[in-house]
Amino acid sequence: MAVREAMLPIVQEAARRIGAYSGKLDVRVKAPHDYVTRIDIEIEHYLLRALTEAFPDHRVVGEESFHGLDTVSGPIWIVDPLDGTTNVIHRLAPRAVSVALLFDGLPVVGAICDPIHDEMFDAVRGYGARLNGQPLSLAGGVSEQAPIGISSGFILWCEELDDRQPLLDLGRRFGKFRIMGSQALQLCYVADARLRANLSREAKIWDDAAGALIVDEAGGWYGDITGRAIFPVNALSPAAKGEELFSLASPLNVSQEISALFQYTEFRL
């Protein structure tokens, strides 16, 4: 618990800096439709420095400066300084700082802070999830009117399927879809019952590590679309920077229903 209390002010300060930033963005293209700005770099530098000072015995890696790790044993901080870069470039709201502590590849502490709505989601494995210090729980269920969050990568994957029936069934069964441009926040919205589920085909470990823990600790399910666990991870190779996670987050009963729709699909995970 002491780790969480030391981490939260660091994450909150990073989010404050994003909200207060008024300099040039200096947009650079990393890959098609994938960008990095001066904000990403400056906030990552702050987080790496602050976390290293607070936890000198832990390793700290960030999305923009990651070059690979030979082993994931022990404590490793995973930092996404700005999830929602495209939104920032185009002056759209959803954006967040996401920080997670992995121990032997499993998220054990995590926080996601939204500077626009002043919301801090956090969790400690075995101690539950919170929003601005108040407990989060999916025990009361999720409204059937709540939409499903998806990613643009999930749509592209569905377009490649020979059989579009699972996607059609998903739409008929669950109705509305939303793409908010911040995977970290979409996972938090599952934990807070704002979304009925979230399906993503393009996110990386940086986007998901903290959110996966928050969903788990709120009583939900996070794993791949076939029902298998994604964490703990066994390695963080240089290639991990480009490896896409195919994840599903939702209450358990909803995840089982969604997985059943795709059970006969030829998966390319």
Buried (B, 14 or more C-beta within 10 A) or exposed (E): EEBBEBBBEBBBBBBBBBEEBEEEBEBEEBEEEEBBBBBBBBBBBBBBEBBBEBBEEBBBBBBBEBEEBEEBEEBBBBBBBBBBBBBBEEEBBBBBBBBBBBBBBBBBBBBBBBBBEEBBBBBBBEEBBBBEEEEBBBEEEBEEEBBBBBBEBBBEBBEEBEEEEBBEBBEEEBEEBBBBBBBBBBBBBBBBBBBBBBBBBBBBBBBBBBBBBBBBBBBBBBBBBEBEEBBEBEEBEEEBBEEBBBBBBBBEEBBEBBBEBBEEBEEEE
